[in-house]
Amino acid sequence: MQLRSGHDTLALQDEQTLMRELYPTPDPEIHRASPETLIVAVDQISKDKELSEDERLRQCHRMLELCAAEHEREVQRYQATHRHLMEHEEQFGTMLLTYPDAVPEEVFDAWESKLRQDMRDDRLELKDSRARTEAFLRASKYIERRPNPSSNTGAMTATVAKLPYELLSSILETAASFNARNLQQYTYGLDTTTNGKAKRTLRGHVAPDASRWLSTKSIRCVCRQWHDWATQYALRDLYIRRWRGSERWIQSRELHSIVGLPSRDVVYRDSYCSLRKTVKLFTRYPALATSVRRIFFDGFYDTETSAMIFEILQHCSGLESASLPWTTLRYGNSDTWAMLLRRRKDGTALTSLELLAVDLKQSQTAEAARQMDKRPLDSVQVNFSQLRRLKLSGSSNLMPVDDDDLVAISRTARLHEIHITGTTAVTTKGLIALGCSSQDTLRVLEHSPLSDDGFKHPDAALSTGNGKHLCEEIINCPRLNSLSISLPTMCSTLFSAQDLAKWTGDVQIRAAGICPFGSLKQSNEALRAFFDILAQSRLLIDAQEAKGIELNIEFFIDHHLIFEPSQSLVHADLSVGRFLSDGSWPGVGQKTSTKGPYGQSQTTTGQYGKDEQPYSCISEREFVEGLRKGYISF
């Protein structure tokens, strides 16, 4: 006991010396205060209006230092008590092994009882010291959230909270982009080599919406305002895809050594799991769905998944753009489509709609349930007047979107952009119907059918009901500034109209002949009309350039000739002409072209990785010479 008492006296003296060094004029009420008392003191200091801002910050900083010192003292107390406990346990063990037979029984019992009591006291003191240590740590964190002159955290938080929302959003978006750089960018899988070892294989990029959600994890934990911003940022674009996996079970628990080949048993997962979970999430937390601005569905083509898609869409009250499977136009009823397209109470509405089509397996198209068509477009409730952009992409062997659907849409549509690509079911009839209904608002028109289907459609002279041709309808769109269209024939007066003076941007026209002369291969009049069109397009380009407006026009003839009138160049595969002329044609003016067979810049050679030869470009004068000598033809 004397050793114990002497140690306690020394510890008390060291403690008093430390307190005198830290606080030359100590206040006993504060020095021996509990963590709760310190928190109350900080609250009172923060609310004291008589104190200046600097004085309030100084006193809060002093409380923080005091709390840190008390925390350190409790840590030292805990460590000292733990050493005492270890010493007593060692003495107790030695006593049991050495002294039972060396001292009288009553002395041994008293000694044993005393050591047991000391160990109990040490354990109680350890428990108390641990609790006070944690309490002072919590108090320190609480005080740190108060204004602190050393870091000025509180002042900074108050300043950031007063920033305009647009500036705060820009700052947080920059922070989220930096966080995204530190995240995993790719997904990986395992594959087996010939020696049975596992190797990691690259599968693809992490989904953008998953990356945004992870990059804003820390931002969501700061405050309510930042949490709401992070939720809107992460859920702004939502991609929901059907799971397409080919994983198989492996016969080993260790990845570095796989025993044998993977099992033939395929890992089963619900292909529609992501869709089901999204339905469940938005049904339970509809406030999250209000953050969605663009949503993309891929791989859901049956009646069950179409119902789940519309269940998700009804919760997305701020939706602006939707990419849906074309089957939703067959399996959705008039009520669900009217709900999707209606104008909301806050004045917003869906402005962009994409319908994506694919070919299904023969077994899928033969199912009776997939043959259902509820024909929602026949209902007067379905109104496309709020839609600004419509895109049809891809072709399908099951009830594709066709001309009749576009005619039904055109009854209420007032579109700014029309994109019809990669489909064989839409002809110029549907295109004319949409163009006429949106004549005063149309800005972008793109019609790029598969293969040569654009040339097999009805002639451009097809009547629209008022005796006009499609070329005339294009000319009469006063706001049209971007055009990419496939026509069987184009009118010889297409670029002579004065209304085209408003055109800007890119104009791409694919055609096989000139109306009313027909194919360029069979008519000299068609050839003269075509070169007149080139001259007229150059005049239009020069007129726009004089106004400071950039206009780029390109003609794609018969899939293998590309005319660029602004440069008086022709892009084509000239290998046949080079062979027929024994290398004398074309001349030295030939250059390598960067344009591919369909006019899209792919590589520096213009190849698509198939059997095409690199494209070359020559002047129109040299092209006419080769045409006259039979080295090249339309």
Order of alpha helices (4+ residues) and beta strands (2+ residues): alpha-alpha-alpha-alpha-alpha-alpha-alpha-beta-beta-alpha-alpha-beta-alpha-alpha-beta-alpha-beta-alpha-alpha-beta-alpha-beta-alpha-beta-alpha-beta-alpha-alpha-beta-beta-beta-alpha-beta-beta-beta-alpha-beta-beta-alpha
